[in-house]
Amino acid sequence: MSVAAQSKPDVATAGLRVAHILVVDDQRANVEMAAELLRVRGYRVDTAISGEEALERIRVSPPDLLVMDIVMPGLDGYEVCRRLRAREETALLPIVLVTSLDPYAERLKGIEAGADDFLSKPVNWPELFARVRALLRIKSLQDEVRRQAEQLREWNAKLEERVRKQVSAIERLGRLKRFFAQPVAEAIVAGGEELLAPHRREITVVFLDLRGFTAFTDRADPGDVVDLMRAYHAAMGRIVDAYGGTLEHFAGDGVMIFFNDPVPIDKPAERAVNMALELQRAFQPIAENWAERGHSVGLGIGIAQGEATLGVIGFESRWEYAAIGNIPNLAARLCGEARAGEILIDGQTERDIAHVADTESVEPLQLRGFLQPIVAFRLRGMQGAG
């Protein structure tokens, strides 16, 4: 490169950095002169005297712009340019090619090789400085676009992870809502899975079963059986959810709900008996509808209170939250003794609700699985209810 020195200072930045320029020429005097003039204008400049050295310097410390002679032994400027364009990390590196050969022919070759600009020798230094400034502005914009694209990728990755977690939470919430009231299920999804670990707690268990259902299934059309079950389950499910009960057992006409677990609540027995009374009221229109069609069905309910073992049981593809022990069995047996429209409760439940409910004692019941007769009561209603 020949020299015609101009040295007016530049504001030389790439983004917020001092711009880094690599000057390449096999003539050491030319490369040092160009480097010094660029340094005077505020740029950080490295030099190389061959195409091979230029590629190595770019690999170690990528510049913001490359000013390179075309005619060099070994790798010429064209080949260096082609190799840089073939690599993703240098595909957009601004490159200015300089030559003393025929400007028109060399310009075409330079453009085909991927050069961004072209200068002829002897170099017009003000022109070089102007082109350097212009290309660095473009490089700065490219870097900003690349930075924003990378930030966008990071945001997208975070968004995808957030969506994945939300989808997983929704799926978990959907499964948990099979057993728990929605607020409880949401609390568990939010990080309270330790609530489901095996433990013992006093609970109030409500067991439901249809009276006359076996005879109904023997006589009724299969479609009628499904219609009855849909109406029954819809009414029961709505009320159980409204009272915040935990649905433990749901098989055919048998339904088991309990209160005070996995989250303790105030007055679980009162909540259980109020729910049971509302269940009986909700089932009455269903029973009357089928009575008009010649079928006698009714709802029997048993309620018992005491300690039980609770936790998740099952196997890999199917888990359930269960209450195990005498209390669930007692509620089921009391339900079995209850007539259509009747609610039978055990002694402990009666003691907890006696101040708010009307009950009457029944003859001690000899229930399967229990050695001693069970003291039981019939729930008639809540005190003060019309």
C-alpha positions as CSV (number, residue, x, y, z in Angstrom):
1,M,0.0,0.0,0.0
2,S,1.4,3.4,-0.9
3,V,1.1,6.3,1.6
4,A,-0.5,9.7,1.4
5,A,-1.0,10.5,5.0
6,Q,-4.0,12.2,6.5
7,S,-4.5,12.1,10.3
8,K,-7.7,13.8,11.3
9,P,-9.0,11.9,14.4
10,D,-12.1,9.7,14.2
11,V,-14.7,8.7,16.8
12,A,-14.0,5.0,16.3
13,T,-16.3,2.7,18.1
14,A,-18.1,-0.6,17.4
15,G,-21.1,-0.4,19.7
16,L,-19.5,0.7,23.0
17,R,-16.1,-0.6,22.2
18,V,-13.1,0.9,20.4
19,A,-13.3,-0.6,16.9
20,H,-10.7,-3.3,16.2
21,I,-9.2,-3.4,12.7
22,L,-6.9,-6.0,11.2
23,V,-4.6,-4.8,8.4
24,V,-3.0,-7.4,6.1
25,D,-0.3,-6.8,3.5
26,D,2.8,-8.8,2.6
27,Q,4.8,-5.6,2.4
28,R,5.7,-4.8,6.0
29,A,6.3,-1.1,5.4
30,N,2.8,-0.7,3.9
31,V,1.1,-2.6,6.6
32,E,2.8,-0.6,9.4
33,M,2.1,2.7,7.8
34,A,-1.6,1.9,7.3
35,A,-1.8,0.6,10.9
36,E,-0.2,3.7,12.3
37,L,-2.6,6.0,10.4
38,L,-5.6,4.1,11.6
39,R,-4.3,4.1,15.2
40,V,-3.9,7.9,15.1
41,R,-7.6,8.0,14.2
42,G,-8.5,6.1,17.4
43,Y,-8.8,2.5,16.2
44,R,-7.3,-0.5,17.8
45,V,-5.2,-2.1,15.0
46,D,-3.5,-5.5,14.6
47,T,-1.4,-6.5,11.5
48,A,-0.6,-9.6,9.5
49,I,1.8,-10.1,6.6
50,S,0.2,-13.2,5.0
51,G,-3.2,-14.7,4.4
52,E,-2.4,-17.6,6.7
53,E,-1.4,-15.3,9.5
54,A,-4.5,-13.2,9.0
55,L,-6.8,-16.3,9.4
56,E,-5.0,-17.3,12.6
57,R,-5.3,-13.8,14.1
58,I,-9.0,-13.6,13.2
59,R,-9.5,-17.0,14.9
60,V,-7.8,-15.9,18.0
61,S,-9.1,-12.3,18.2
62,P,-11.9,-11.5,15.7
63,P,-11.7,-7.9,14.4
64,D,-14.5,-5.6,13.6
65,L,-13.1,-4.9,10.1
66,L,-10.5,-6.3,7.8
67,V,-8.3,-4.2,5.4
68,M,-6.4,-6.6,3.1
69,D,-4.2,-6.5,0.1
70,I,-5.2,-8.9,-2.7
71,V,-1.8,-10.0,-4.1
72,M,0.1,-11.9,-1.5
73,P,2.2,-15.1,-1.6
74,G,0.4,-18.3,-0.4
75,L,-3.2,-17.4,0.3
76,D,-4.2,-14.3,-1.6
77,G,-6.8,-11.9,-0.5
78,Y,-9.5,-13.6,-2.6
79,E,-9.0,-17.0,-1.0
80,V,-8.9,-15.5,2.5
81,C,-12.1,-13.7,1.8
82,R,-13.8,-16.9,0.5
83,R,-12.7,-18.8,3.6
84,L,-14.0,-16.1,5.9
85,R,-17.3,-16.0,4.2
86,A,-17.6,-19.8,4.5
87,R,-17.5,-19.6,8.3
88,E,-20.6,-18.6,10.2
89,E,-18.7,-16.5,12.8
90,T,-17.0,-14.4,10.0
91,A,-19.7,-14.5,7.3
92,L,-20.6,-10.8,8.0
93,L,-17.1,-9.5,8.8
94,P,-16.6,-6.3,6.8
95,I,-13.7,-6.7,4.3
96,V,-12.0,-4.0,2.3
97,L,-9.8,-5.4,-0.5
98,V,-6.8,-3.3,-1.8
99,T,-4.9,-3.9,-5.1
100,S,-2.7,-2.2,-7.7
101,L,-4.1,-4.4,-10.5
102,D,-6.8,-3.5,-13.0
103,P,-9.5,-2.0,-10.8
104,Y,-12.5,-3.1,-12.8
105,A,-11.5,-6.8,-13.1
106,E,-10.3,-7.0,-9.5
107,R,-13.5,-5.4,-8.2
108,L,-15.6,-8.1,-9.9
109,K,-13.4,-10.8,-8.4
110,G,-13.5,-9.2,-5.0
111,I,-17.3,-8.9,-5.0
112,E,-17.6,-12.6,-6.1
113,A,-15.2,-13.6,-3.3
114,G,-17.4,-11.7,-0.8
115,A,-15.7,-8.4,-0.2
116,D,-17.7,-5.5,1.0
117,D,-15.6,-2.7,-0.5
118,F,-12.7,-2.2,-2.8
119,L,-9.8,0.3,-3.1
120,S,-7.1,0.8,-5.7
121,K,-3.5,1.6,-5.0
122,P,-2.2,4.1,-4.4
123,V,-4.6,4.3,-1.5
124,N,-6.6,7.5,-1.1
125,W,-6.5,7.7,2.7
126,P,-9.4,10.0,3.2
127,E,-11.5,7.6,1.1
128,L,-10.3,4.6,3.1
129,F,-11.1,6.3,6.4
130,A,-14.6,7.2,5.1
131,R,-15.2,3.7,4.0
132,V,-13.9,2.3,7.2
133,R,-16.3,4.5,9.2
134,A,-19.2,3.5,7.0
135,L,-18.5,-0.2,7.3
136,L,-18.0,0.0,11.0
137,R,-21.4,1.7,11.3
138,I,-22.9,-1.2,9.4
139,K,-20.9,-3.7,11.6
140,S,-22.2,-2.0,14.7
141,L,-25.8,-2.4,13.4
142,Q,-25.1,-6.0,12.5
143,D,-23.7,-6.7,16.0
144,E,-26.8,-5.0,17.5
145,V,-29.1,-7.2,15.4
146,R,-27.1,-10.3,16.3
147,R,-27.2,-9.3,20.0
148,Q,-31.0,-8.8,19.9
149,A,-31.4,-12.0,18.0
150,E,-29.4,-13.8,20.7
151,Q,-31.5,-12.1,23.4
152,L,-34.6,-13.1,21.6
153,R,-33.4,-16.7,21.5
154,E,-32.8,-16.5,25.2
155,W,-36.2,-15.1,25.8
156,N,-37.8,-17.7,23.6
157,A,-35.9,-20.4,25.5
158,K,-37.1,-19.0,28.8
159,L,-40.7,-18.7,27.4
160,E,-40.6,-22.3,26.1
161,E,-39.4,-23.5,29.5
162,R,-42.1,-21.4,31.3
163,V,-44.7,-22.7,28.9
164,R,-43.5,-26.3,29.5
165,K,-43.7,-25.8,33.2
166,Q,-47.1,-24.3,33.0
167,V,-48.4,-27.1,30.7
168,S,-46.9,-29.6,33.2
169,A,-48.6,-27.7,36.1
170,I,-51.9,-27.7,34.2
171,E,-51.6,-31.4,33.6
172,R,-50.8,-32.1,37.2
173,L,-53.6,-29.8,38.3
174,G,-56.0,-31.7,36.0
175,R,-55.0,-35.0,37.6
176,L,-55.1,-33.6,41.2
177,K,-58.5,-32.1,40.6
178,R,-59.8,-35.6,40.3
179,F,-59.2,-35.9,44.1
180,F,-59.1,-32.4,45.6
181,A,-61.0,-29.2,45.5
182,Q,-59.4,-26.8,43.1
183,P,-57.7,-24.5,45.8
184,V,-56.1,-27.6,47.4
185,A,-55.0,-28.9,44.0
186,E,-53.5,-25.5,43.1
187,A,-51.6,-25.3,46.4
188,I,-50.1,-28.8,45.8
189,V,-49.1,-27.8,42.2
190,A,-47.5,-24.6,43.6
191,G,-45.0,-26.7,45.5
192,G,-46.8,-28.4,48.3
193,E,-46.4,-32.0,47.2
194,E,-45.1,-32.9,50.7
195,L,-48.8,-32.8,51.6
196,L,-49.3,-36.1,49.8
197,A,-46.6,-37.9,51.8
198,P,-47.9,-40.8,54.0
199,H,-49.2,-39.6,57.3
200,R,-52.0,-40.1,59.9
201,R,-54.7,-37.5,60.6
202,E,-58.2,-37.4,61.9
203,I,-60.6,-37.1,59.1
204,T,-64.4,-37.2,58.5
205,V,-65.3,-39.7,55.8
206,V,-68.6,-39.6,53.8
207,F,-69.6,-42.7,51.8
208,L,-72.4,-42.6,49.3
209,D,-74.1,-45.5,47.6
210,L,-77.3,-45.9,45.6
211,R,-80.2,-48.0,47.0
212,G,-81.9,-50.2,44.4
213,F,-79.1,-49.7,41.9
214,T,-78.5,-53.4,41.3
215,A,-82.2,-54.1,40.5
216,F,-82.2,-51.0,38.3
217,T,-79.3,-52.3,36.2
218,D,-80.9,-55.7,35.9
219,R,-84.1,-54.2,34.5
220,A,-83.1,-51.0,32.8
221,D,-81.8,-50.4,29.3
222,P,-78.0,-49.8,29.3
223,G,-78.6,-46.3,28.0
224,D,-80.9,-45.6,31.0
225,V,-78.2,-46.9,33.4
226,V,-75.6,-44.5,31.8
227,D,-78.2,-41.6,32.0
228,L,-78.7,-42.3,35.7
229,M,-75.0,-42.4,36.5
230,R,-74.4,-39.2,34.6
231,A,-77.0,-37.3,36.5
232,Y,-75.9,-38.8,39.8
233,H,-72.2,-38.0,39.3
234,A,-72.9,-34.5,37.9
235,A,-75.0,-33.6,41.0
236,M,-72.6,-35.2,43.4
237,G,-69.5,-33.8,41.9
238,R,-70.8,-30.2,41.9
239,I,-71.7,-30.4,45.6
240,V,-68.5,-32.2,46.6
241,D,-66.4,-29.6,44.9
242,A,-68.4,-26.7,46.4
243,Y,-67.8,-28.1,49.9
244,G,-64.0,-28.7,49.3
245,G,-64.1,-32.4,49.9
246,T,-61.3,-34.7,48.9
247,L,-62.7,-37.4,46.5
248,E,-61.0,-40.6,47.4
249,H,-63.2,-43.3,45.8
250,F,-65.3,-43.0,42.7
251,A,-66.4,-46.4,41.3
252,G,-69.9,-47.0,39.9
253,D,-72.5,-45.9,42.3
254,G,-70.1,-45.9,45.3
255,V,-68.4,-42.6,46.2
256,M,-66.1,-41.8,49.1
257,I,-65.2,-38.3,50.2
258,F,-63.3,-37.1,53.2
259,F,-62.6,-33.8,54.9
260,N,-59.6,-32.4,56.9
261,D,-56.9,-33.7,54.5
262,P,-54.6,-33.1,52.8
263,V,-55.1,-29.5,54.1
264,P,-56.6,-29.3,57.7
265,I,-59.9,-27.4,57.9
266,D,-62.1,-26.0,60.7
267,K,-65.1,-28.1,61.7
268,P,-64.7,-30.9,59.2
269,A,-67.7,-32.9,60.7
270,E,-70.0,-30.0,60.3
271,R,-68.9,-29.5,56.7
272,A,-69.4,-33.2,56.0
273,V,-73.0,-33.4,57.4
274,N,-74.0,-30.2,55.6
275,M,-72.7,-31.7,52.3
276,A,-74.5,-35.0,53.0
277,L,-77.8,-33.2,53.5
278,E,-77.4,-31.2,50.3
279,L,-76.5,-34.4,48.4
280,Q,-79.8,-35.9,49.6
281,R,-81.7,-32.9,48.5
282,A,-79.9,-32.8,45.1
283,F,-80.7,-36.5,44.5
284,Q,-84.4,-36.3,45.3
285,P,-85.4,-34.9,41.9
286,I,-83.3,-37.6,40.2
287,A,-85.1,-40.3,42.3
288,E,-88.5,-38.8,41.5
289,N,-87.7,-38.7,37.8
290,W,-86.8,-42.4,37.7
291,A,-89.8,-43.3,39.9
292,E,-92.1,-41.8,37.3
293,R,-90.4,-44.2,34.8
294,G,-91.0,-47.3,37.1
295,H,-87.6,-47.5,38.8
296,S,-87.0,-47.1,42.5
297,V,-83.5,-45.7,43.4
298,G,-82.4,-43.7,46.4
299,L,-79.2,-42.4,48.0
300,G,-77.8,-43.9,51.2
301,I,-75.0,-42.1,53.1
302,G,-72.7,-43.1,55.9
303,I,-70.4,-40.7,57.9
304,A,-67.6,-41.6,60.3
305,Q,-64.8,-39.7,62.0
306,G,-61.4,-40.7,63.4
307,E,-57.8,-41.3,62.5
308,A,-56.7,-42.8,59.2
309,T,-53.6,-43.4,57.3
310,L,-53.4,-41.2,54.2
311,G,-51.1,-40.9,51.2
312,V,-50.5,-41.7,47.6
313,I,-50.8,-45.4,46.6
314,G,-50.8,-47.2,43.3
315,F,-48.2,-48.1,40.6
316,E,-46.2,-46.2,38.0
317,S,-49.0,-45.4,35.5
318,R,-51.8,-44.9,38.0
319,W,-51.6,-43.3,41.4
320,E,-54.4,-42.4,43.8
321,Y,-54.6,-40.5,47.0
322,A,-56.2,-42.9,49.5
323,A,-57.5,-43.0,53.1
324,I,-56.8,-46.4,54.8
325,G,-58.0,-47.8,58.1
326,N,-61.2,-48.5,60.1
327,I,-62.8,-45.1,59.7
328,P,-63.2,-45.4,55.9
329,N,-64.5,-48.9,56.4
330,L,-66.9,-47.8,59.1
331,A,-68.3,-45.0,56.8
332,A,-68.8,-47.6,54.1
333,R,-70.6,-50.0,56.4
334,L,-72.8,-47.3,57.8
335,C,-73.7,-46.4,54.3
336,G,-74.6,-50.0,53.6
337,E,-77.1,-49.9,56.5
338,A,-78.6,-46.5,55.4
339,R,-82.0,-46.7,53.6
340,A,-82.8,-44.5,50.6
341,G,-82.7,-40.9,51.7
342,E,-81.1,-41.7,55.0
343,I,-77.8,-40.5,56.6
344,L,-76.2,-42.6,59.3
345,I,-73.3,-41.2,61.4
346,D,-71.0,-42.7,64.0
347,G,-70.7,-41.6,67.6
348,Q,-67.7,-39.4,67.2
349,T,-69.3,-37.5,64.4
350,E,-72.5,-37.1,66.4
351,R,-70.6,-35.6,69.3
352,D,-68.9,-33.0,67.1
353,I,-72.2,-31.9,65.5
354,A,-74.7,-32.3,68.3
355,H,-74.8,-28.6,69.0
356,V,-75.7,-27.7,65.4
357,A,-77.6,-30.8,64.1
358,D,-80.7,-32.8,64.9
359,T,-80.0,-36.5,65.3
360,E,-81.7,-39.6,66.7
361,S,-80.0,-42.7,67.9
362,V,-80.6,-46.1,66.2
363,E,-80.1,-49.6,67.6
364,P,-76.4,-50.5,67.9
365,L,-75.4,-51.9,64.5
366,Q,-73.5,-55.2,64.1
367,L,-71.3,-54.3,61.1
368,R,-69.2,-56.7,59.1
369,G,-65.5,-56.3,60.0
370,F,-66.2,-54.9,63.5
371,L,-66.3,-57.1,66.6
372,Q,-68.4,-54.8,68.8
373,P,-71.8,-53.3,67.9
374,I,-71.4,-49.8,66.6
375,V,-73.3,-46.9,68.2
376,A,-74.9,-44.9,65.4
377,F,-77.3,-42.0,64.8
378,R,-79.6,-40.9,62.1
379,L,-79.0,-37.4,60.9
380,R,-82.3,-35.6,60.6
381,G,-81.2,-32.1,59.7
382,M,-79.4,-29.0,60.9
383,Q,-80.9,-27.0,63.9
384,G,-82.9,-24.0,62.8
385,A,-83.2,-25.3,59.2
386,G,-86.6,-24.8,57.6
